[in-house]
Amino acid sequence: MAKTGDKIRKDELENVIRVVKCLEESRTSWLWYREIGRRCNLNHKTVSRLIDKYLRESIIEQEGVEPFLKIKMVRIKPGVNVNSILRYMEIKRKIESVRSSR
């Protein structure tokens, strides 16, 4: 029997794709969560949650610069795209479902 945690909701998946596409478009520049939220029409806290939950391995993170030291700035790792992230998420979901069934 499938558990509720096994699948990602459709709206959440769409938001992850929007964030990844935004990061791909500005591949060479650093973006902060609020800017990603503005570009994707999402709340900055939603952006933060999606990055922490699904994209942590696919991004490079750095702390802000003077005078904004508390701001987290991110960009996508070289060679990463939407398809590779979706493939990674599917494999991760399958591994977690196998582990939870034991």
All heavy atoms as an XYZ file, in Angstrom:
854
protein
N       0.841     -1.188      0.000
C       0.000      0.000      0.000
C       0.881      1.243      0.000
O       1.844      1.335      0.740
C      -0.904     -0.028      1.233
C      -1.749      1.222      1.372
S      -2.839      1.161      2.779
C      -4.296      0.557      2.007
N       0.550      2.199     -0.833
C       1.337      3.427     -0.953
C       1.034      4.368      0.207
O      -0.109      4.530      0.595
C       1.032      4.115     -2.275
N       2.059      4.956      0.719
C       1.898      5.935      1.784
C       1.787      7.318      1.174
O       2.215      7.550      0.051
C       3.087      5.871      2.735
C       3.183      4.542      3.438
C       4.372      4.514      4.347
C       4.462      3.147      4.999
N       5.638      2.991      5.791
N       1.250      8.260      1.932
C       1.067      9.613      1.398
C       2.393     10.301      1.114
O       2.465     11.160      0.266
C       0.245     10.476      2.381
O       0.902     10.474      3.641
C      -1.161      9.933      2.507
N       3.442      9.926      1.795
C       4.741     10.545      1.597
C       5.475     10.038      0.361
O       6.513     10.550     -0.007
N       4.950      8.981     -0.287
C       5.619      8.395     -1.437
C       5.554      9.267     -2.676
O       6.422      9.191     -3.524
C       5.014      7.027     -1.769
C       5.402      5.962     -0.752
O       6.259      6.233      0.095
O       4.840      4.879     -0.826
N       4.517     10.055     -2.825
C       4.351     10.854     -4.034
C       4.455     12.332     -3.720
O       4.049     12.783     -2.661
C       2.995     10.578     -4.678
C       2.931      9.264     -5.396
C       1.682      9.203     -6.227
C       1.698      7.968     -7.096
N       0.528      7.889     -7.940
N       4.974     13.057     -4.672
C       5.013     14.511     -4.567
C       3.718     15.038     -5.185
O       3.273     14.537     -6.219
C       6.263     15.083     -5.276
C       6.331     16.590     -5.130
C       6.339     14.644     -6.702
C       7.622     17.210     -5.654
N       3.124     16.019     -4.541
C       1.897     16.610     -5.086
C       2.187     17.302     -6.404
O       3.284     17.803     -6.633
C       1.324     17.627     -4.094
C       0.764     17.022     -2.842
C       0.030     18.054     -1.982
N       0.371     19.422     -2.234
C       1.012     20.217     -1.372
N       1.398     19.752     -0.216
N       1.269     21.463     -1.671
N       1.193     17.329     -7.277
C       1.362     17.906     -8.609
C       1.739     19.380     -8.536
O       2.648     19.831     -9.245
C       0.072     17.732     -9.410
C       0.186     18.235    -10.819
C      -1.103     18.037    -11.591
C      -0.963     18.613    -12.978
N      -2.177     18.499    -13.756
N       1.069     20.155     -7.678
C       1.377     21.583     -7.580
C       2.787     21.809     -7.045
O       3.489     22.726     -7.471
C       0.337     22.316     -6.737
C       0.302     21.833     -5.299
O       0.557     20.635     -5.051
O       0.002     22.652     -4.409
N       3.220     20.949     -6.133
C       4.569     21.080     -5.583
C       5.616     20.746     -6.657
O       6.622     21.442     -6.783
C       4.719     20.160     -4.376
C       5.911     20.455     -3.532
C       5.882     19.741     -2.205
O       5.436     18.572     -2.152
O       6.312     20.347     -1.224
N       5.350     19.720     -7.460
C       6.252     19.369     -8.552
C       6.333     20.506     -9.567
O       7.414     20.843    -10.042
C       5.787     18.084     -9.232
C       6.633     17.594    -10.397
C       8.067     17.324     -9.953
C       6.014     16.368    -11.019
N       5.201     21.111     -9.894
C       5.189     22.239    -10.825
C       6.016     23.400    -10.280
O       6.739     24.062    -11.027
C       3.753     22.688    -11.102
C       2.969     21.692    -11.924
C       1.489     22.011    -12.003
O       1.015     22.933    -11.293
O       0.795     21.329    -12.775
N       5.926     23.651     -8.977
C       6.709     24.727     -8.367
C       8.205     24.417     -8.389
O       9.027     25.309     -8.616
C       6.236     24.988     -6.941
C       4.886     25.657     -6.893
O       4.440     26.260     -7.867
N       4.207     25.546     -5.768
N       8.570     23.152     -8.156
C       9.982     22.762     -8.234
C      10.508     23.017     -9.643
O      11.592     23.574     -9.824
C      10.170     21.272     -7.839
C      11.572     20.785     -8.196
C       9.912     21.071     -6.360
N       9.711     22.644    -10.642
C      10.125     22.852    -12.036
C      10.276     24.338    -12.336
O      11.234     24.756    -12.996
C       9.126     22.169    -12.990
C       9.238     20.652    -12.848
C       9.370     22.596    -14.429
C       8.155     19.877    -13.553
N       9.374     25.162    -11.820
C       9.469     26.613    -12.026
C      10.753     27.169    -11.420
O      11.443     27.998    -12.032
C       8.251     27.315    -11.437
C       7.004     27.091    -12.274
C       5.741     27.416    -11.574
N       5.627     28.805    -11.159
C       4.633     29.255    -10.406
N       3.676     28.448     -9.995
N       4.580     30.514    -10.060
N      11.084     26.718    -10.218
C      12.305     27.190     -9.548
C      13.537     26.753    -10.331
O      14.459     27.550    -10.552
C      12.354     26.682     -8.087
C      13.719     26.925     -7.472
C      11.270     27.344     -7.251
N      13.560     25.503    -10.784
C      14.716     25.003    -11.539
C      14.876     25.773    -12.843
O      15.981     26.163    -13.211
C      14.592     23.483    -11.799
C      15.674     23.009    -12.755
C      14.662     22.724    -10.498
N      13.778     26.021    -13.541
C      13.862     26.777    -14.797
C      14.371     28.193    -14.550
O      15.150     28.719    -15.337
C      12.507     26.795    -15.493
C      12.181     25.473    -16.147
C      10.889     25.554    -16.912
C      10.610     24.222    -17.601
N       9.388     24.263    -18.395
N      13.952     28.798    -13.449
C      14.440     30.128    -13.097
C      15.948     30.090    -12.854
O      16.682     30.957    -13.324
C      13.705     30.635    -11.854
S      14.316     32.200    -11.225
N      16.410     29.077    -12.138
C      17.844     28.942    -11.874
C      18.617     28.653    -13.159
O      19.746     29.133    -13.330
C      18.090     27.839    -10.840
C      17.633     28.160     -9.417
C      17.687     26.920     -8.534
C      18.443     29.279     -8.819
N      18.022     27.871    -14.064
C      18.675     27.587    -15.343
C      18.830     28.853    -16.188
O      19.843     29.045    -16.845
C      17.869     26.559    -16.143
C      18.089     25.133    -15.737
C      17.348     24.169    -16.648
O      16.210     24.463    -17.064
O      17.920     23.125    -16.946
N      17.810     29.708    -16.182
C      17.847     30.932    -16.973
C      18.953     31.877    -16.520
O      19.517     32.606    -17.317
C      16.497     31.649    -16.902
C      15.405     30.944    -17.661
C      14.031     31.547    -17.414
O      13.935     32.543    -16.651
O      13.060     31.016    -17.962
N      19.238     31.865    -15.241
C      20.303     32.732    -14.721
C      21.454     31.877    -14.211
O      21.948     32.069    -13.111
C      19.750     33.620    -13.616
O      19.226     32.822    -12.590
N      21.867     30.942    -15.010
C      22.870     29.942    -14.635
C      24.164     30.550    -14.101
O      24.773     30.031    -13.182
C      23.178     29.061    -15.845
C      24.136     27.933    -15.555
C      24.248     26.968    -16.693
N      23.068     26.163    -16.911
C      22.768     25.061    -16.227
N      23.561     24.660    -15.264
N      21.684     24.370    -16.499
N      24.613     31.659    -14.652
C      25.912     32.204    -14.257
C      25.833     33.210    -13.112
O      26.858     33.591    -12.576
C      26.588     32.894    -15.456
O      25.729     33.932    -15.924
C      26.871     31.900    -16.565
N      24.627     33.632    -12.746
C      24.522     34.636    -11.689
C      23.892     34.034    -10.434
O      23.169     33.051    -10.490
C      23.708     35.834    -12.169
O      22.417     35.426    -12.543
N      24.175     34.668     -9.329
C      23.638     34.235     -8.042
C      22.274     34.881     -7.837
O      22.088     36.049     -8.128
C      24.581     34.660     -6.915
C      25.891     33.961     -6.952
C      27.027     34.394     -7.563
C      26.206     32.702     -6.375
N      28.032     33.484     -7.394
C      27.564     32.432     -6.668
C      25.481     31.773     -5.640
C      28.201     31.274     -6.242
C      26.117     30.622     -5.221
C      27.456     30.381     -5.518
N      21.330     34.118     -7.293
C      19.999     34.628     -6.975
C      19.701     34.373     -5.509
O      20.123     33.373     -4.946
C      18.932     33.927     -7.827
C      18.978     34.146     -9.330
C      17.917     33.289    -10.006
C      18.760     35.599     -9.661
N      18.959     35.268     -4.891
C      18.510     35.036     -3.537
C      17.054     34.583     -3.602
O      16.372     34.729     -4.614
C      18.703     36.255     -2.640
C      18.142     37.532     -3.178
C      16.923     38.060     -2.927
C      18.788     38.446     -4.070
N      16.755     39.235     -3.585
C      17.888     39.493     -4.309
C      20.029     38.466     -4.692
C      18.191     40.551     -5.149
C      20.320     39.523     -5.525
C      19.423     40.535     -5.730
N      16.579     33.975     -2.502
C      15.260     33.328     -2.482
C      14.138     34.291     -2.854
O      13.208     33.924     -3.558
C      14.975     32.709     -1.126
C      15.852     31.521     -0.780
C      15.895     31.030      0.514
C      16.633     30.885     -1.735
C      16.679     29.932      0.838
C      17.423     29.806     -1.418
C      17.441     29.323     -0.132
O      18.214     28.245      0.184
N      14.199     35.514     -2.401
C      13.139     36.479     -2.720
C      13.094     36.788     -4.214
O      12.025     36.945     -4.783
C      13.310     37.763     -1.917
C      12.924     37.602     -0.468
C      12.978     38.934      0.260
N      12.750     38.751      1.669
C      11.567     38.850      2.254
N      10.517     39.142      1.542
N      11.426     38.657      3.552
N      14.235     36.868     -4.845
C      14.267     37.126     -6.280
C      13.722     35.934     -7.060
O      12.978     36.106     -8.026
C      15.695     37.447     -6.739
C      15.827     37.733     -8.216
C      15.042     38.945     -8.680
O      14.752     39.843     -7.861
O      14.700     38.993     -9.876
N      14.076     34.739     -6.647
C      13.513     33.545     -7.285
C      11.999     33.546     -7.108
O      11.253     33.261     -8.046
C      14.126     32.263     -6.692
C      15.637     32.212     -6.985
C      13.434     31.020     -7.249
C      16.373     31.141     -6.228
N      11.536     33.892     -5.908
C      10.102     33.977     -5.650
C       9.410     34.987     -6.537
O       8.321     34.733     -7.061
N      10.023     36.135     -6.741
C       9.444     37.153     -7.627
C       9.355     36.649     -9.059
O       8.344     36.822     -9.722
C      10.287     38.434     -7.599
C      10.018     39.301     -6.426
C      10.750     40.644     -6.569
N      11.064     41.108     -5.228
C      12.271     41.132     -4.685
N      13.317     40.774     -5.385
N      12.446     41.541     -3.461
N      10.415     36.040     -9.527
C      10.436     35.553    -10.906
C       9.465     34.390    -11.133
O       8.952     34.240    -12.235
C      11.850     35.116    -11.292
C      12.824     36.266    -11.382
C      14.185     35.787    -11.794
N      15.138     36.890    -11.824
C      16.363     36.776    -12.308
N      16.780     35.630    -12.808
N      17.170     37.817    -12.295
N       9.257     33.576    -10.111
C       8.384     32.398    -10.245
C       6.976     32.643     -9.716
O       6.143     31.740     -9.759
C       8.981     31.219     -9.484
S      10.559     30.674    -10.116
N       6.744     33.833     -9.177
C       5.459     34.155     -8.569
C       5.138     33.209     -7.404
O       4.042     32.663     -7.296
C       4.335     34.147     -9.607
C       3.131     34.913     -9.135
O       3.228     35.773     -8.267
N       1.979     34.590     -9.700
N       6.140     32.997     -6.546
C       6.008     32.153     -5.356
C       6.469     32.943     -4.133
O       7.261     33.876     -4.251
C       6.891     30.904     -5.472
C       6.580     29.921     -6.584
C       7.696     28.889     -6.685
C       5.254     29.240     -6.329
N       6.016     32.542     -2.982
C       6.484     33.133     -1.737
C       7.928     32.697     -1.493
O       8.290     31.556     -1.795
C       5.575     32.673     -0.591
C       5.880     33.374      0.702
O       6.972     33.230      1.256
N       4.926     34.116      1.193
N       8.739     33.584     -0.923
C      10.147     33.241     -0.688
C      10.300     32.081      0.289
O      11.254     31.310      0.199
C      10.940     34.463     -0.211
C      10.552     34.953      1.147
N       9.446     35.748      1.349
C      11.115     34.754      2.350
C       9.353     36.019      2.651
N      10.354     35.427      3.267
N       9.362     31.909      1.197
C       9.426     30.772      2.122
C       9.130     29.461      1.401
O       9.702     28.421      1.719
C       8.455     30.977      3.276
C       8.900     32.091      4.199
C       7.984     32.252      5.370
C       8.465     33.402      6.248
N       7.620     33.582      7.416
N       8.255     29.519      0.412
C       7.984     28.340     -0.418
C       9.233     27.965     -1.202
O       9.590     26.789     -1.287
C       6.812     28.615     -1.381
O       5.666     28.975     -0.627
C       6.516     27.408     -2.251
N       9.903     28.961     -1.752
C      11.151     28.724     -2.486
C      12.177     28.078     -1.563
O      12.826     27.088     -1.929
C      11.700     30.039     -3.085
C      13.092     29.837     -3.668
C      10.751     30.589     -4.135
N      12.316     28.594     -0.373
C      13.258     28.052      0.592
C      12.933     26.596      0.927
O      13.816     25.733      0.950
C      13.244     28.895      1.863
O      14.066     28.331      2.838
N      11.663     26.306      1.156
C      11.239     24.937      1.501
C      11.497     23.982      0.341
O      12.005     22.872      0.540
C       9.751     24.929      1.866
C       9.220     23.571      2.247
C       7.753     23.613      2.619
N       6.921     24.263      1.624
C       6.499     23.688      0.480
N       6.833     22.452      0.211
N       5.731     24.346     -0.364
N      11.178     24.393     -0.882
C      11.390     23.531     -2.043
C      12.872     23.254     -2.267
O      13.264     22.125     -2.571
C      10.785     24.179     -3.296
C       9.262     24.276     -3.327
C       8.810     25.081     -4.532
C       8.613     22.909     -3.319
N      13.700     24.280     -2.113
C      15.141     24.083     -2.288
C      15.680     23.152     -1.213
O      16.445     22.227     -1.514
C      15.880     25.438     -2.294
C      15.579     26.177     -3.603
C      17.391     25.244     -2.108
C      16.141     27.574     -3.690
N      15.274     23.353      0.025
C      15.751     22.488      1.107
C      15.280     21.046      0.952
O      16.011     20.110      1.244
C      15.295     23.026      2.467
C      16.067     24.248      2.890
O      17.164     24.488      2.352
O      15.574     24.980      3.770
N      14.057     20.869      0.475
C      13.466     19.533      0.400
C      13.890     18.755     -0.844
O      14.140     17.557     -0.768
C      11.945     19.655      0.435
C      11.220     18.348      0.628
C       9.744     18.581      0.858
C       9.001     17.291      1.092
N       7.577     17.513      1.303
N      14.001     19.432     -1.993
C      14.209     18.718     -3.251
C      15.480     19.082     -4.005
O      15.957     18.288     -4.802
C      13.020     18.964     -4.192
C      11.712     18.493     -3.650
C      10.741     19.409     -3.253
C      11.437     17.143     -3.503
C       9.526     18.985     -2.749
C      10.234     16.709     -2.990
C       9.278     17.631     -2.620
O       8.087     17.207     -2.105
N      16.029     20.250     -3.812
C      17.098     20.717     -4.682
C      18.442     20.903     -3.991
O      19.370     21.454     -4.581
C      16.681     22.046     -5.341
C      15.377     22.013     -6.125
C      15.007     23.401     -6.604
C      15.473     21.044     -7.283
N      18.567     20.488     -2.760
C      19.783     20.732     -1.988
C      21.036     20.213     -2.705
O      22.075     20.860     -2.698
C      19.635     20.064     -0.610
C      20.760     20.268      0.339
C      21.098     21.674      0.732
N      19.970     22.516      1.048
C      19.977     23.839      0.891
N      21.042     24.445      0.448
N      18.937     24.562      1.180
N      20.954     19.050     -3.352
C      22.119     18.462     -4.011
C      22.393     19.079     -5.381
O      23.428     18.821     -5.975
C      21.940     16.947     -4.177
C      21.939     16.178     -2.864
C      20.580     16.215     -2.178
O      19.576     16.531     -2.855
O      20.511     15.949     -0.977
N      21.457     19.867     -5.896
C      21.564     20.392     -7.259
C      21.977     21.857     -7.323
O      22.070     22.421     -8.406
C      20.228     20.240     -7.973
O      19.813     18.903     -7.955
N      22.198     22.461     -6.172
C      22.527     23.886     -6.160
C      23.836     24.137     -5.427
O      24.309     23.300     -4.659
C      21.416     24.733     -5.503
C      21.225     24.309     -4.048
C      20.133     24.656     -6.273
C      20.573     25.364     -3.206
N      24.395     25.295     -5.690
C      25.545     25.807     -4.948
C      25.019     26.976     -4.127
O      24.314     27.833     -4.646
C      26.648     26.295     -5.906
C      27.077     25.175     -6.842
C      27.834     26.839     -5.116
C      27.961     25.653     -7.983
N      25.357     26.992     -2.848
C      24.846     28.036     -1.965
C      26.003     28.857     -1.415
O      27.072     28.325     -1.156
C      24.066     27.392     -0.820
C      23.368     28.372      0.072
C      22.528     27.672      1.124
O      23.087     27.349      2.184
O      21.342     27.451      0.865
N      25.758     30.146     -1.253
C      26.758     31.023     -0.643
C      26.027     32.049      0.215
O      24.890     32.397     -0.053
C      27.608     31.664     -1.731
C      27.460     33.127     -1.900
C      28.368     33.684     -2.990
O      29.119     32.989     -3.624
N      28.261     34.965     -3.196
N      26.708     32.489      1.257
C      26.152     33.542      2.089
C      26.239     34.860      1.339
O      27.054     35.025      0.440
C      26.913     33.634      3.413
C      26.769     32.403      4.290
C      25.349     32.145      4.743
O      24.630     33.101      5.076
O      24.952     30.970      4.746
N      25.407     35.798      1.737
C      25.378     37.107      1.079
C      26.663     37.894      1.269
O      27.573     37.481      1.970
N      26.718     39.032      0.628
C      27.882     39.913      0.716
C      27.481     41.164      1.488
O      26.311     41.428      1.716
C      28.389     40.292     -0.690
C      28.942     39.070     -1.393
C      27.299     40.921     -1.532
N      28.462     41.927      1.890
C      28.197     43.169      2.619
C      27.227     44.032      1.847
O      27.348     44.134      0.638
C      29.505     43.944      2.833
C      30.381     43.406      3.927
C      29.806     43.621      5.323
O      29.024     44.554      5.538
O      30.149     42.822      6.190
N      26.294     44.652      2.442
C      25.873     44.622      3.846
C      24.788     43.582      4.125
O      24.139     43.614      5.144
C      25.310     46.027      4.052
C      24.696     46.361      2.735
C      25.588     45.690      1.709
N      24.585     42.630      3.228
C      23.504     41.647      3.366
C      24.062     40.265      3.669
O      23.907     39.332      2.882
C      22.672     41.609      2.079
C      22.181     42.948      1.642
C      22.757     43.584      0.561
C      21.154     43.578      2.317
C      22.316     44.830      0.146
C      20.703     44.822      1.917
C      21.282     45.454      0.829
N      24.694     40.113      4.809
C      25.367     38.866      5.144
C      24.410     37.716      5.442
O      24.782     36.556      5.298
C      26.306     39.083      6.331
C      27.492     40.001      6.052
C      28.304     40.214      7.317
C      28.357     39.428      4.948
N      23.186     38.000      5.849
C      22.255     36.937      6.212
C      21.519     36.343      5.007
O      20.835     35.346      5.132
C      21.233     37.448      7.219
C      21.839     37.766      8.563
C      20.777     38.134      9.550
C      21.408     38.430     10.902
N      20.400     38.756     11.905
N      21.671     36.935      3.862
C      20.962     36.474      2.672
C      21.672     35.253      2.090
O      22.876     35.268      1.874
C      20.882     37.579      1.603
C      20.042     38.727      2.124
C      20.315     37.046      0.304
C      19.989     39.908      1.191
N      20.906     34.183      1.826
C      21.457     33.018      1.141
C      21.296     33.227     -0.354
O      20.216     33.534     -0.829
C      20.711     31.745      1.550
C      20.959     31.308      2.952
C      20.223     30.017      3.218
C      20.367     29.594      4.652
N      19.598     28.380      4.931
N      22.378     33.029     -1.064
C      22.338     33.166     -2.515
C      22.637     31.800     -3.123
O      23.491     31.068     -2.627
C      23.336     34.209     -2.972
C      23.039     35.574     -2.366
S      24.151     36.846     -2.900
C      23.548     37.096     -4.553
N      21.915     31.464     -4.181
C      22.060     30.145     -4.790
C      22.185     30.264     -6.297
O      21.791     31.257     -6.898
C      20.854     29.228     -4.455
C      20.777     28.938     -2.985
C      19.552     29.826     -4.950
N      22.746     29.222     -6.868
C      22.730     29.035     -8.315
C      22.807     27.540     -8.580
O      23.213     26.756     -7.721
C      23.834     29.804     -9.013
C      25.215     29.281     -8.819
C      26.186     30.115     -9.622
N      27.517     29.544     -9.503
C      28.618     30.163     -9.826
N      28.558     31.395    -10.277
N      29.769     29.586     -9.706
N      22.422     27.163     -9.774
C      22.375     25.751    -10.131
C      23.780     25.253    -10.454
O      24.609     26.011    -10.967
C      21.391     25.539    -11.298
C      20.959     24.096    -11.388
C      21.970     26.050    -12.594
C      19.711     23.905    -12.211
N      24.066     23.994    -10.118
C      25.373     23.424    -10.408
C      25.535     23.235    -11.916
O      24.550     23.028    -12.630
C      25.529     22.065     -9.719
C      25.711     22.159     -8.230
C      25.920     20.793     -7.626
C      26.144     20.902     -6.132
N      26.320     19.580     -5.508
N      26.770     23.290    -12.396
C      27.004     23.058    -13.830
C      26.553     21.654    -14.230
O      26.750     20.686    -13.496
C      28.521     23.195    -13.979
C      28.969     23.933    -12.770
C      27.988     23.637    -11.689
N      25.933     21.538    -15.387
C      25.493     20.243    -15.891
C      24.155     19.771    -15.370
O      23.688     18.699    -15.738
N      23.531     20.544    -14.504
C      22.241     20.159    -13.942
C      21.133     20.841    -14.739
O      21.241     22.012    -15.081
C      22.150     20.563    -12.451
C      20.783     20.282    -11.887
C      23.214     19.843    -11.651
N      20.075     20.077    -15.044
C      18.914     20.642    -15.729
C      17.646     20.029    -15.157
O      17.708     19.200    -14.251
C      19.012     20.438    -17.248
C      19.103     18.981    -17.633
O      18.632     18.108    -16.915
N      19.721     18.710    -18.756
N      16.507     20.423    -15.691
C      15.220     19.955    -15.167
C      15.124     18.436    -15.241
O      14.708     17.787    -14.284
C      14.047     20.610    -15.933
C      12.724     20.017    -15.511
C      14.025     22.108    -15.713
N      15.520     17.856    -16.367
C      15.407     16.405    -16.525
C      16.260     15.640    -15.517
O      15.809     14.635    -14.966
C      15.793     15.996    -17.952
C      14.778     16.468    -18.958
O      13.604     16.637    -18.637
N      15.220     16.704    -20.175
N      17.478     16.099    -15.278
C      18.335     15.394    -14.320
C      17.775     15.508    -12.904
O      17.866     14.552    -12.125
C      19.766     15.917    -14.390
O      19.841     17.264    -13.995
N      17.179     16.633    -12.569
C      16.591     16.794    -11.237
C      15.361     15.907    -11.079
O      15.180     15.249    -10.052
C      16.255     18.269    -10.964
C      17.561     19.043    -10.779
C      15.359     18.418     -9.748
C      17.403     20.522    -10.649
N      14.511     15.853    -12.107
C      13.327     14.994    -12.034
C      13.726     13.521    -11.925
O      13.108     12.757    -11.169
C      12.431     15.223    -13.250
C      11.779     16.596    -13.334
C      10.983     16.723    -14.625
C      10.887     16.860    -12.130
N      14.737     13.113    -12.659
C      15.228     11.742    -12.581
C      15.747     11.448    -11.170
O      15.451     10.400    -10.585
C      16.337     11.536    -13.617
C      16.569     10.123    -13.999
C      17.521      9.977    -15.189
N      17.370     11.063    -16.150
C      18.369     11.821    -16.596
N      19.598     11.613    -16.200
N      18.165     12.797    -17.459
N      16.513     12.373    -10.606
C      17.056     12.215     -9.254
C      15.928     12.094     -8.226
O      15.965     11.235     -7.343
C      17.960     13.405     -8.910
C      18.357     13.445     -7.463
C      19.339     12.599     -6.970
C      17.722     14.305     -6.568
C      19.702     12.618     -5.636
C      18.070     14.335     -5.234
C      19.061     13.488     -4.770
O      19.396     13.505     -3.449
N      14.896     12.946     -8.370
C      13.784     12.918     -7.425
C      13.033     11.587     -7.496
O      12.620     11.046     -6.469
C      12.830     14.086     -7.694
C      13.398     15.430     -7.303
S      12.412     16.829     -7.851
C      10.846     16.502     -7.086
N      12.859     11.046     -8.689
C      12.158      9.769     -8.855
C      12.953      8.622     -8.239
O      12.400      7.775     -7.540
C      11.889      9.500    -10.342
C      11.178      8.205    -10.605
C       9.786      8.130    -10.006
O       9.192      9.185     -9.706
O       9.280      7.010     -9.826
N      14.253      8.601     -8.474
C      15.093      7.551     -7.893
C      15.102      7.654     -6.372
O      14.985      6.647     -5.668
C      16.522      7.632     -8.465
C      16.498      7.233     -9.944
C      17.485      6.754     -7.680
C      17.785      7.516    -10.682
N      15.207      8.866     -5.856
C      15.205      9.077     -4.412
C      13.886      8.605     -3.794
O      13.876      7.954     -2.761
C      15.428     10.564     -4.112
C      15.547     10.890     -2.659
C      15.840     12.361     -2.459
C      15.834     12.725     -1.001
N      16.058     14.147     -0.787
N      12.764      8.896     -4.466
C      11.458      8.465     -3.980
C      11.364      6.944     -3.947
O      10.875      6.355     -2.982
C      10.355      9.029     -4.864
C       8.955      8.712     -4.354
C       7.888      9.030     -5.367
N       7.958      8.201     -6.554
C       7.508      6.941     -6.632
N       6.986      6.364     -5.590
N       7.611      6.267     -7.756
N      11.866      6.277     -4.985
C      11.828      4.813     -5.028
C      12.673      4.200     -3.918
O      12.263      3.239     -3.279
C      12.308      4.313     -6.388
C      11.305      4.521     -7.485
C      11.828      4.002     -8.812
C      10.815      4.234     -9.924
N      11.318      3.752    -11.222
N      13.849      4.754     -3.695
C      14.724      4.247     -2.631
C      14.053      4.412     -1.268
O      14.063      3.494     -0.441
C      16.092      4.949     -2.664
C      16.871      4.511     -3.900
C      16.894      4.673     -1.394
C      18.141      5.292     -4.151
N      13.452      5.569     -1.030
C      12.781      5.805      0.252
C      11.591      4.876      0.449
O      11.328      4.423      1.553
C      12.362      7.266      0.365
C      13.536      8.198      0.555
C      13.168      9.654      0.481
O      11.993      9.979      0.206
O      14.064     10.496      0.680
N      10.861      4.570     -0.635
C       9.709      3.672     -0.510
C      10.168      2.240     -0.202
O       9.516      1.530      0.547
C       8.829      3.712     -1.747
O       9.490      3.132     -2.852
N      11.300      1.830     -0.777
C      11.844      0.502     -0.480
C      12.298      0.438      0.976
O      12.038     -0.533      1.688
C      13.004      0.138     -1.440
C      13.755     -1.080     -0.968
C      12.478     -0.055     -2.849
N      12.974      1.479      1.424
C      13.438      1.508      2.817
C      12.280      1.478      3.806
O      12.346      0.841      4.840
C      14.281      2.751      3.076
C      15.656      2.663      2.525
C      16.470      3.870      2.906
N      17.802      3.780      2.364
C      18.626      4.784      2.238
N      18.250      5.983      2.639
N      19.816      4.629      1.730
N      11.209      2.202      3.486
C      10.077      2.256      4.425
C       9.258      0.977      4.413
O       8.538      0.691      5.372
C       9.181      3.451      4.090
O       8.572      3.285      2.830
N       9.360      0.182      3.355
C       8.600     -1.070      3.297
C       9.269     -2.192      4.071
O       8.664     -3.229      4.306
C       8.389     -1.496      1.838
O       9.615     -1.869      1.257
N      10.500     -2.000      4.460
C      11.217     -3.050      5.225
C      10.809     -3.086      6.659
O      10.419     -2.312      7.330
C      12.723     -2.824      5.134
C      13.245     -3.132      3.773
C      14.726     -2.978      3.762
N      15.203     -3.289      2.428
C      16.444     -3.534      2.136
N      17.355     -3.486      3.073
N      16.824     -3.805      0.931
